[in-house]
Amino acid sequence: MIPDKVKKILEKQQYRIIGSHSAVKICHWTKESLTRNRVCFKEKWYPPVESHRCMQMTPSLACNHKCLWCWRVQSGDRPNLSWKEYPFSFPIDEPKDIIEGCIEARKILLSGFGGNPSVDKKKFKEALKPTMMTMSLIGEPTLYPRLSELIEEAKKRDMITFLVTNGTNPEVLEKLDPLPWQLYITLPAPDEETYLKACRPLIKDGWKKINESLELFPSLDCRKVLRLTLAKGLNMKDPEKYAKLIEKAEPNFCEVKAFMHVGEAQKRLPRNAMPLMEEVKSFAEKIADHCSYRIKDEDLDSRVVLLEK
């Protein structure tokens, strides 16, 4: 179980804790889709994604990284707030209970939108029945030992699945059956020295494990994406090294994205560490100069550039 004081912080931030170790929250782009008809870049780039029907959740509040750019609250972020973040011991909840709990909690979180005159009633009703489960909220989802079963349970409910991992558990990725509909690995740094500074891992050999996941990536039969989260003065450097790692992983797509100065990350990094869109695009172009991937599209709202081979 997570400490009560941490749970209270998360609930105040509109997370809803499910069982012993999972959580759900309404994504910013779900709200935008409902109220302003603006959608996430994932809907633009990865059909059949629908922003208003995406359930953003995690099966593991625990994480083996303490990334400086992460929006989640971490031990040491606030005065008198510290706990053992990893390894995290908890009773293992049933996959079915996790998904059902997330769906019901999400309905309650969305309920207020039903009375909003700017929200289309048909779209609101659709939103209550998610068609997509994105395991990327907070924490590291591959720490949940029954991840394959969770993906299978989502499929039974006609939901596609996005899995976003930090890549430190290649043995989990190798054994996943079924695989998610789309698999993300975060590529956090161009080299080990930068990785240690940016991710502050709570494990040994994290960089080695990430590289093992990159080497495994081409053999996994699903749509695969690498994501670079870039912070100026931290990991936004050496584009040629990123290019080499991207070539090794052979993803279908690569997202070059700005660090966003939101949540608890505001306490760890200055606002000027958040790159402008033109800086993100320039860096993506430099990566493209050193590999076989080229810019396909960009999204200003999320400050992200899409590379495709």
BALOBA-1460 file (C-alpha; in Angstrom, 3 decimals):
// residues 309
<rec num="1" residu="m" x="0.000" y="0.000" z="0.000"/>
<rec num="2" residu="i" x="1.171" y="3.532" z="-0.686"/>
<rec num="3" residu="p" x="1.530" y="5.770" z="2.399"/>
<rec num="4" residu="d" x="-1.677" y="7.572" z="3.355"/>
<rec num="5" residu="k" x="-0.019" y="10.991" z="3.076"/>
<rec num="6" residu="v" x="0.991" y="10.243" z="-0.521"/>
<rec num="7" residu="k" x="-2.462" y="8.878" z="-1.319"/>
<rec num="8" residu="k" x="-4.055" y="12.107" z="-0.065"/>
<rec num="9" residu="i" x="-1.784" y="14.190" z="-2.303"/>
<rec num="10" residu="l" x="-2.635" y="12.077" z="-5.337"/>
<rec num="11" residu="e" x="-6.375" y="12.225" z="-4.632"/>
<rec num="12" residu="k" x="-6.169" y="16.010" z="-4.289"/>
<rec num="13" residu="q" x="-4.530" y="16.022" z="-7.726"/>
<rec num="14" residu="q" x="-7.586" y="14.101" z="-9.067"/>
<rec num="15" residu="y" x="-5.987" y="10.659" z="-9.194"/>
<rec num="16" residu="r" x="-8.187" y="7.845" z="-7.988"/>
<rec num="17" residu="i" x="-6.409" y="4.938" z="-6.311"/>
<rec num="18" residu="i" x="-7.639" y="1.513" z="-7.372"/>
<rec num="19" residu="g" x="-6.971" y="-1.401" z="-5.044"/>
<rec num="20" residu="s" x="-3.456" y="-1.652" z="-3.617"/>
<rec num="21" residu="h" x="-1.259" y="-0.335" z="-6.411"/>
<rec num="22" residu="s" x="-3.183" y="1.074" z="-9.393"/>
<rec num="23" residu="a" x="-4.605" y="4.466" z="-10.302"/>
<rec num="24" residu="v" x="-6.676" y="6.277" z="-12.930"/>
<rec num="25" residu="k" x="-7.026" y="9.938" z="-13.853"/>
<rec num="26" residu="i" x="-8.814" y="11.917" z="-16.554"/>
<rec num="27" residu="c" x="-6.322" y="12.954" z="-19.197"/>
<rec num="28" residu="h" x="-6.044" y="16.626" z="-20.133"/>
<rec num="29" residu="w" x="-6.861" y="15.730" z="-23.735"/>
<rec num="30" residu="t" x="-9.976" y="13.798" z="-22.750"/>
<rec num="31" residu="k" x="-11.234" y="17.005" z="-21.150"/>
<rec num="32" residu="e" x="-10.190" y="19.094" z="-24.147"/>
<rec num="33" residu="s" x="-11.897" y="16.707" z="-26.558"/>
<rec num="34" residu="l" x="-15.153" y="16.873" z="-24.602"/>
<rec num="35" residu="t" x="-15.264" y="20.612" z="-23.935"/>
<rec num="36" residu="r" x="-13.425" y="22.174" z="-26.891"/>
<rec num="37" residu="n" x="-13.254" y="19.442" z="-29.530"/>
<rec num="38" residu="r" x="-9.440" y="19.571" z="-29.445"/>
<rec num="39" residu="v" x="-7.664" y="16.225" z="-29.540"/>
<rec num="40" residu="c" x="-4.347" y="14.712" z="-28.532"/>
<rec num="41" residu="f" x="-1.650" y="14.156" z="-31.146"/>
<rec num="42" residu="k" x="-2.166" y="10.424" z="-30.609"/>
<rec num="43" residu="e" x="-5.604" y="10.702" z="-32.188"/>
<rec num="44" residu="k" x="-4.068" y="12.489" z="-35.167"/>
<rec num="45" residu="w" x="-1.189" y="10.058" z="-35.630"/>
<rec num="46" residu="y" x="-2.341" y="6.664" z="-34.375"/>
<rec num="47" residu="p" x="-5.873" y="5.742" z="-35.486"/>
<rec num="48" residu="p" x="-8.242" y="4.403" z="-34.167"/>
<rec num="49" residu="v" x="-7.337" y="6.413" z="-31.029"/>
<rec num="50" residu="e" x="-10.122" y="8.694" z="-29.747"/>
<rec num="51" residu="s" x="-9.073" y="11.147" z="-27.064"/>
<rec num="52" residu="h" x="-12.462" y="11.236" z="-25.324"/>
<rec num="53" residu="r" x="-12.495" y="7.426" z="-24.990"/>
<rec num="54" residu="c" x="-8.946" y="6.990" z="-23.702"/>
<rec num="55" residu="m" x="-8.577" y="5.674" z="-20.140"/>
<rec num="56" residu="q" x="-5.253" y="6.836" z="-18.722"/>
<rec num="57" residu="m" x="-4.206" y="4.555" z="-15.877"/>
<rec num="58" residu="t" x="-1.361" y="2.662" z="-14.271"/>
<rec num="59" residu="p" x="-1.229" y="-0.831" z="-12.749"/>
<rec num="60" residu="s" x="1.807" y="0.202" z="-10.687"/>
<rec num="61" residu="l" x="2.203" y="3.334" z="-8.608"/>
<rec num="62" residu="a" x="5.740" y="2.149" z="-7.887"/>
<rec num="63" residu="c" x="8.657" y="3.193" z="-10.090"/>
<rec num="64" residu="n" x="12.351" y="2.357" z="-10.214"/>
<rec num="65" residu="h" x="13.247" y="5.806" z="-11.588"/>
<rec num="66" residu="k" x="13.003" y="9.287" z="-10.096"/>
<rec num="67" residu="c" x="13.129" y="11.225" z="-13.356"/>
<rec num="68" residu="l" x="13.576" y="14.950" z="-12.941"/>
<rec num="69" residu="w" x="10.889" y="15.701" z="-15.557"/>
<rec num="70" residu="c" x="8.234" y="13.392" z="-14.078"/>
<rec num="71" residu="w" x="5.016" y="15.097" z="-12.971"/>
<rec num="72" residu="r" x="4.378" y="12.615" z="-10.133"/>
<rec num="73" residu="v" x="5.163" y="13.382" z="-6.517"/>
<rec num="74" residu="q" x="8.391" y="11.648" z="-5.451"/>
<rec num="75" residu="s" x="9.980" y="10.972" z="-2.102"/>
<rec num="76" residu="g" x="11.869" y="14.097" z="-1.091"/>
<rec num="77" residu="d" x="9.883" y="16.511" z="-3.277"/>
<rec num="78" residu="r" x="8.237" y="18.131" z="-0.278"/>
<rec num="79" residu="p" x="9.355" y="18.814" z="3.288"/>
<rec num="80" residu="n" x="8.738" y="15.852" z="5.599"/>
<rec num="81" residu="l" x="7.574" y="13.700" z="2.696"/>
<rec num="82" residu="s" x="9.725" y="10.639" z="2.193"/>
<rec num="83" residu="w" x="8.999" y="6.946" z="1.778"/>
<rec num="84" residu="k" x="10.497" y="3.837" z="0.247"/>
<rec num="85" residu="e" x="9.518" y="4.127" z="-3.408"/>
<rec num="86" residu="y" x="11.167" y="0.962" z="-4.713"/>
<rec num="87" residu="p" x="11.005" y="-1.928" z="-4.292"/>
<rec num="88" residu="f" x="7.376" y="-1.458" z="-3.387"/>
<rec num="89" residu="s" x="5.698" y="-4.337" z="-1.561"/>
<rec num="90" residu="f" x="1.950" y="-4.684" z="-1.991"/>
<rec num="91" residu="p" x="-0.722" y="-7.372" z="-2.372"/>
<rec num="92" residu="i" x="-1.085" y="-8.167" z="-6.079"/>
<rec num="93" residu="d" x="-4.567" y="-7.229" z="-7.313"/>
<rec num="94" residu="e" x="-6.509" y="-9.178" z="-9.925"/>
<rec num="95" residu="p" x="-6.319" y="-7.761" z="-13.485"/>
<rec num="96" residu="k" x="-10.106" y="-7.881" z="-13.796"/>
<rec num="97" residu="d" x="-10.554" y="-5.906" z="-10.567"/>
<rec num="98" residu="i" x="-8.049" y="-3.271" z="-11.685"/>
<rec num="99" residu="i" x="-9.779" y="-2.620" z="-15.011"/>
<rec num="100" residu="e" x="-13.292" y="-2.631" z="-13.572"/>
<rec num="101" residu="g" x="-12.177" y="-0.331" z="-10.760"/>
<rec num="102" residu="c" x="-10.563" y="2.090" z="-13.206"/>
<rec num="103" residu="i" x="-13.631" y="2.176" z="-15.482"/>
<rec num="104" residu="e" x="-15.995" y="2.891" z="-12.581"/>
<rec num="105" residu="a" x="-13.749" y="5.537" z="-11.005"/>
<rec num="106" residu="r" x="-13.311" y="7.182" z="-14.397"/>
<rec num="107" residu="k" x="-17.099" y="7.366" z="-14.839"/>
<rec num="108" residu="i" x="-17.381" y="9.247" z="-11.563"/>
<rec num="109" residu="l" x="-14.561" y="11.624" z="-12.518"/>
<rec num="110" residu="l" x="-16.283" y="12.315" z="-15.844"/>
<rec num="111" residu="s" x="-19.787" y="12.702" z="-14.393"/>
<rec num="112" residu="g" x="-19.624" y="16.491" z="-14.111"/>
<rec num="113" residu="f" x="-19.087" y="16.868" z="-17.844"/>
<rec num="114" residu="g" x="-22.579" y="15.497" z="-18.467"/>
<rec num="115" residu="g" x="-24.130" y="18.745" z="-17.310"/>
<rec num="116" residu="n" x="-21.752" y="21.005" z="-19.206"/>
<rec num="117" residu="p" x="-23.685" y="22.728" z="-22.017"/>
<rec num="118" residu="s" x="-20.564" y="22.859" z="-24.196"/>
<rec num="119" residu="v" x="-20.208" y="19.061" z="-24.161"/>
<rec num="120" residu="d" x="-21.976" y="17.053" z="-26.872"/>
<rec num="121" residu="k" x="-24.273" y="14.540" z="-25.152"/>
<rec num="122" residu="k" x="-23.493" y="11.726" z="-27.572"/>
<rec num="123" residu="k" x="-19.772" y="12.245" z="-27.153"/>
<rec num="124" residu="f" x="-20.139" y="12.289" z="-23.369"/>
<rec num="125" residu="k" x="-21.959" y="8.938" z="-23.407"/>
<rec num="126" residu="e" x="-19.209" y="7.510" z="-25.618"/>
<rec num="127" residu="a" x="-16.557" y="8.774" z="-23.211"/>
<rec num="128" residu="l" x="-18.049" y="6.703" z="-20.388"/>
<rec num="129" residu="k" x="-17.166" y="3.544" z="-22.337"/>
<rec num="130" residu="p" x="-13.412" y="3.666" z="-23.014"/>
<rec num="131" residu="t" x="-12.094" y="2.009" z="-26.150"/>
<rec num="132" residu="m" x="-8.454" y="2.496" z="-25.209"/>
<rec num="133" residu="m" x="-6.422" y="1.824" z="-22.071"/>
<rec num="134" residu="t" x="-3.162" y="3.762" z="-21.814"/>
<rec num="135" residu="m" x="-0.784" y="2.462" z="-19.161"/>
<rec num="136" residu="s" x="1.294" y="5.605" z="-18.738"/>
<rec num="137" residu="l" x="-0.135" y="7.657" z="-15.886"/>
<rec num="138" residu="i" x="2.558" y="7.467" z="-13.209"/>
<rec num="139" residu="g" x="4.836" y="4.673" z="-12.024"/>
<rec num="140" residu="e" x="6.343" y="1.865" z="-14.127"/>
<rec num="141" residu="p" x="3.651" y="-0.520" z="-15.439"/>
<rec num="142" residu="t" x="6.045" y="-3.420" z="-16.115"/>
<rec num="143" residu="l" x="6.494" y="-3.777" z="-12.346"/>
<rec num="144" residu="y" x="2.982" y="-5.244" z="-12.211"/>
<rec num="145" residu="p" x="3.640" y="-9.001" z="-12.443"/>
<rec num="146" residu="r" x="0.371" y="-9.874" z="-14.219"/>
<rec num="147" residu="l" x="0.689" y="-7.399" z="-17.063"/>
<rec num="148" residu="s" x="-0.084" y="-9.888" z="-19.847"/>
<rec num="149" residu="e" x="-3.344" y="-10.805" z="-18.139"/>
<rec num="150" residu="l" x="-4.208" y="-7.115" z="-17.763"/>
<rec num="151" residu="i" x="-3.732" y="-6.576" z="-21.498"/>
<rec num="152" residu="e" x="-5.884" y="-9.636" z="-22.186"/>
<rec num="153" residu="e" x="-8.635" y="-8.315" z="-19.903"/>
<rec num="154" residu="a" x="-8.605" y="-5.028" z="-21.800"/>
<rec num="155" residu="k" x="-8.948" y="-6.898" z="-25.107"/>
<rec num="156" residu="k" x="-11.985" y="-8.733" z="-23.729"/>
<rec num="157" residu="r" x="-13.585" y="-5.321" z="-23.246"/>
<rec num="158" residu="d" x="-12.745" y="-4.242" z="-26.808"/>
<rec num="159" residu="m" x="-10.093" y="-1.796" z="-25.661"/>
<rec num="160" residu="i" x="-6.827" y="-1.298" z="-27.488"/>
<rec num="161" residu="t" x="-3.834" y="-0.899" z="-25.175"/>
<rec num="162" residu="f" x="-0.910" y="1.504" z="-25.091"/>
<rec num="163" residu="l" x="1.965" y="0.507" z="-22.810"/>
<rec num="164" residu="v" x="4.544" y="3.154" z="-21.919"/>
<rec num="165" residu="t" x="7.635" y="1.788" z="-20.189"/>
<rec num="166" residu="n" x="11.029" y="3.089" z="-19.149"/>
<rec num="167" residu="g" x="12.579" y="-0.034" z="-20.648"/>
<rec num="168" residu="t" x="14.307" y="-1.269" z="-17.515"/>
<rec num="169" residu="n" x="12.528" y="-4.628" z="-17.534"/>
<rec num="170" residu="p" x="13.384" y="-6.216" z="-20.920"/>
<rec num="171" residu="e" x="12.625" y="-9.674" z="-19.535"/>
<rec num="172" residu="v" x="9.012" y="-8.577" z="-18.983"/>
<rec num="173" residu="l" x="8.686" y="-7.192" z="-22.512"/>
<rec num="174" residu="e" x="10.144" y="-10.377" z="-23.970"/>
<rec num="175" residu="k" x="7.547" y="-12.552" z="-22.219"/>
<rec num="176" residu="l" x="4.471" y="-10.370" z="-22.803"/>
<rec num="177" residu="d" x="1.688" y="-12.382" z="-24.395"/>
<rec num="178" residu="p" x="-0.342" y="-10.758" z="-25.737"/>
<rec num="179" residu="l" x="1.660" y="-7.672" z="-26.574"/>
<rec num="180" residu="p" x="-0.025" y="-4.283" z="-26.277"/>
<rec num="181" residu="w" x="-1.519" y="-2.679" z="-29.378"/>
<rec num="182" residu="q" x="1.194" y="-0.005" z="-29.170"/>
<rec num="183" residu="l" x="4.383" y="-0.165" z="-27.138"/>
<rec num="184" residu="y" x="6.373" y="2.879" z="-26.100"/>
<rec num="185" residu="i" x="9.862" y="2.928" z="-24.643"/>
<rec num="186" residu="t" x="11.102" y="6.180" z="-23.201"/>
<rec num="187" residu="l" x="14.616" y="6.946" z="-24.424"/>
<rec num="188" residu="p" x="15.704" y="9.293" z="-21.641"/>
<rec num="189" residu="a" x="19.291" y="10.097" z="-22.531"/>
<rec num="190" residu="p" x="21.989" y="9.794" z="-25.174"/>
<rec num="191" residu="d" x="24.441" y="8.102" z="-22.792"/>
<rec num="192" residu="e" x="24.732" y="6.530" z="-19.354"/>
<rec num="193" residu="e" x="26.151" y="9.603" z="-17.613"/>
<rec num="194" residu="t" x="23.177" y="11.714" z="-18.690"/>
<rec num="195" residu="y" x="20.776" y="8.885" z="-17.827"/>
<rec num="196" residu="l" x="22.044" y="8.716" z="-14.249"/>
<rec num="197" residu="k" x="21.658" y="12.466" z="-13.835"/>
<rec num="198" residu="a" x="18.216" y="12.733" z="-15.454"/>
<rec num="199" residu="c" x="16.508" y="9.554" z="-14.220"/>
<rec num="200" residu="r" x="18.145" y="9.091" z="-10.809"/>
<rec num="201" residu="p" x="17.526" y="5.310" z="-10.994"/>
<rec num="202" residu="l" x="16.773" y="3.285" z="-7.881"/>
<rec num="203" residu="i" x="18.225" y="0.193" z="-9.574"/>
<rec num="204" residu="k" x="21.646" y="-0.925" z="-10.758"/>
<rec num="205" residu="d" x="22.412" y="-1.455" z="-14.450"/>
<rec num="206" residu="g" x="19.411" y="0.612" z="-15.571"/>
<rec num="207" residu="w" x="21.190" y="1.911" z="-18.685"/>
<rec num="208" residu="k" x="22.263" y="-1.615" z="-19.591"/>
<rec num="209" residu="k" x="18.677" y="-2.832" z="-19.215"/>
<rec num="210" residu="i" x="17.324" y="-0.017" z="-21.394"/>
<rec num="211" residu="n" x="19.771" y="-0.951" z="-24.133"/>
<rec num="212" residu="e" x="18.679" y="-4.581" z="-23.857"/>
<rec num="213" residu="s" x="15.098" y="-3.427" z="-24.412"/>
<rec num="214" residu="l" x="16.177" y="-1.391" z="-27.447"/>
<rec num="215" residu="e" x="17.892" y="-4.473" z="-28.879"/>
<rec num="216" residu="l" x="14.748" y="-6.525" z="-28.235"/>
<rec num="217" residu="f" x="12.432" y="-3.940" z="-29.788"/>
<rec num="218" residu="p" x="12.704" y="-5.036" z="-33.460"/>
<rec num="219" residu="s" x="11.561" y="-8.576" z="-32.624"/>
<rec num="220" residu="l" x="8.319" y="-7.513" z="-30.923"/>
<rec num="221" residu="d" x="5.306" y="-7.884" z="-33.202"/>
<rec num="222" residu="c" x="3.313" y="-4.758" z="-32.419"/>
<rec num="223" residu="r" x="3.463" y="-1.072" z="-33.289"/>
<rec num="224" residu="k" x="6.497" y="0.387" z="-31.549"/>
<rec num="225" residu="v" x="7.401" y="3.963" z="-30.619"/>
<rec num="226" residu="l" x="10.426" y="5.532" z="-28.968"/>
<rec num="227" residu="r" x="9.801" y="8.742" z="-27.062"/>
<rec num="228" residu="l" x="12.427" y="11.320" z="-26.221"/>
<rec num="229" residu="t" x="11.409" y="13.733" z="-23.455"/>
<rec num="230" residu="l" x="13.825" y="16.629" z="-23.823"/>
<rec num="231" residu="a" x="14.845" y="19.133" z="-21.164"/>
<rec num="232" residu="k" x="17.287" y="21.908" z="-21.961"/>
<rec num="233" residu="g" x="20.459" y="21.805" z="-19.905"/>
<rec num="234" residu="l" x="19.842" y="18.162" z="-19.058"/>
<rec num="235" residu="n" x="19.400" y="15.632" z="-21.873"/>
<rec num="236" residu="m" x="18.796" y="17.808" z="-24.948"/>
<rec num="237" residu="k" x="22.226" y="17.207" z="-26.435"/>
<rec num="238" residu="d" x="24.220" y="14.854" z="-28.665"/>
<rec num="239" residu="p" x="21.561" y="14.178" z="-31.314"/>
<rec num="240" residu="e" x="23.939" y="11.830" z="-33.128"/>
<rec num="241" residu="k" x="23.984" y="9.522" z="-30.081"/>
<rec num="242" residu="y" x="20.171" y="9.471" z="-29.951"/>
<rec num="243" residu="a" x="20.176" y="8.666" z="-33.677"/>
<rec num="244" residu="k" x="22.399" y="5.644" z="-33.111"/>
<rec num="245" residu="l" x="20.111" y="4.313" z="-30.371"/>
<rec num="246" residu="i" x="17.024" y="4.879" z="-32.527"/>
<rec num="247" residu="e" x="18.581" y="2.931" z="-35.395"/>
<rec num="248" residu="k" x="19.337" y="0.063" z="-33.030"/>
<rec num="249" residu="a" x="15.723" y="-0.114" z="-31.811"/>
<rec num="250" residu="e" x="14.102" y="0.180" z="-35.278"/>
<rec num="251" residu="p" x="10.809" y="1.654" z="-33.991"/>
<rec num="252" residu="n" x="7.902" y="2.343" z="-36.306"/>
<rec num="253" residu="f" x="7.894" y="5.912" z="-35.033"/>
<rec num="254" residu="c" x="9.924" y="8.175" z="-32.793"/>
<rec num="255" residu="e" x="8.400" y="11.071" z="-30.856"/>
<rec num="256" residu="v" x="10.763" y="13.944" z="-30.065"/>
<rec num="257" residu="k" x="8.911" y="15.810" z="-27.338"/>
<rec num="258" residu="a" x="9.499" y="18.747" z="-25.017"/>
<rec num="259" residu="f" x="9.606" y="18.305" z="-21.264"/>
<rec num="260" residu="m" x="6.531" y="20.057" z="-19.901"/>
<rec num="261" residu="h" x="6.898" y="22.240" z="-16.826"/>
<rec num="262" residu="v" x="3.907" y="20.803" z="-14.945"/>
<rec num="263" residu="g" x="3.123" y="18.982" z="-11.707"/>
<rec num="264" residu="e" x="5.934" y="18.176" z="-9.318"/>
<rec num="265" residu="a" x="8.516" y="18.638" z="-12.094"/>
<rec num="266" residu="q" x="8.165" y="22.369" z="-11.454"/>
<rec num="267" residu="k" x="10.034" y="21.820" z="-8.192"/>
<rec num="268" residu="r" x="12.958" y="20.023" z="-9.856"/>
<rec num="269" residu="l" x="13.593" y="21.828" z="-13.127"/>
<rec num="270" residu="p" x="13.351" y="25.516" z="-14.075"/>
<rec num="271" residu="r" x="10.708" y="26.676" z="-16.515"/>
<rec num="272" residu="n" x="13.367" y="27.585" z="-19.081"/>
<rec num="273" residu="a" x="14.314" y="23.889" z="-19.254"/>
<rec num="274" residu="m" x="11.115" y="23.437" z="-21.301"/>
<rec num="275" residu="p" x="12.099" y="23.747" z="-24.974"/>
<rec num="276" residu="l" x="10.168" y="25.876" z="-27.423"/>
<rec num="277" residu="m" x="8.558" y="24.128" z="-30.386"/>
<rec num="278" residu="e" x="11.159" y="25.500" z="-32.784"/>
<rec num="279" residu="e" x="13.907" y="24.109" z="-30.547"/>
<rec num="280" residu="v" x="12.280" y="20.674" z="-30.489"/>
<rec num="281" residu="k" x="11.938" y="20.699" z="-34.280"/>
<rec num="282" residu="s" x="15.540" y="21.802" z="-34.731"/>
<rec num="283" residu="f" x="16.756" y="18.982" z="-32.486"/>
<rec num="284" residu="a" x="14.579" y="16.464" z="-34.354"/>
<rec num="285" residu="e" x="16.097" y="17.646" z="-37.632"/>
<rec num="286" residu="k" x="19.584" y="17.086" z="-36.225"/>
<rec num="287" residu="i" x="18.630" y="13.540" z="-35.205"/>
<rec num="288" residu="a" x="17.255" y="12.946" z="-38.704"/>
<rec num="289" residu="d" x="20.566" y="14.121" z="-40.183"/>
<rec num="290" residu="h" x="22.281" y="11.169" z="-38.472"/>
<rec num="291" residu="c" x="19.811" y="8.338" z="-39.145"/>
<rec num="292" residu="s" x="17.282" y="6.928" z="-41.580"/>
<rec num="293" residu="y" x="14.280" y="8.537" z="-39.872"/>
<rec num="294" residu="r" x="12.646" y="11.688" z="-41.222"/>
<rec num="295" residu="i" x="10.147" y="14.215" z="-39.882"/>
<rec num="296" residu="k" x="6.595" y="13.188" z="-40.728"/>
<rec num="297" residu="d" x="4.507" y="15.611" z="-38.654"/>
<rec num="298" residu="e" x="4.490" y="17.921" z="-35.649"/>
<rec num="299" residu="d" x="2.055" y="19.101" z="-32.999"/>
<rec num="300" residu="l" x="2.525" y="22.556" z="-31.534"/>
<rec num="301" residu="d" x="0.159" y="22.134" z="-28.562"/>
<rec num="302" residu="s" x="2.192" y="19.229" z="-27.148"/>
<rec num="303" residu="r" x="5.523" y="20.425" z="-28.572"/>
<rec num="304" residu="v" x="6.240" y="17.102" z="-30.232"/>
<rec num="305" residu="v" x="7.709" y="16.072" z="-33.590"/>
<rec num="306" residu="l" x="7.048" y="12.687" z="-35.194"/>
<rec num="307" residu="l" x="9.865" y="10.855" z="-36.962"/>
<rec num="308" residu="e" x="9.225" y="7.900" z="-39.287"/>
<rec num="309" residu="k" x="11.596" y="5.698" z="-41.239"/>
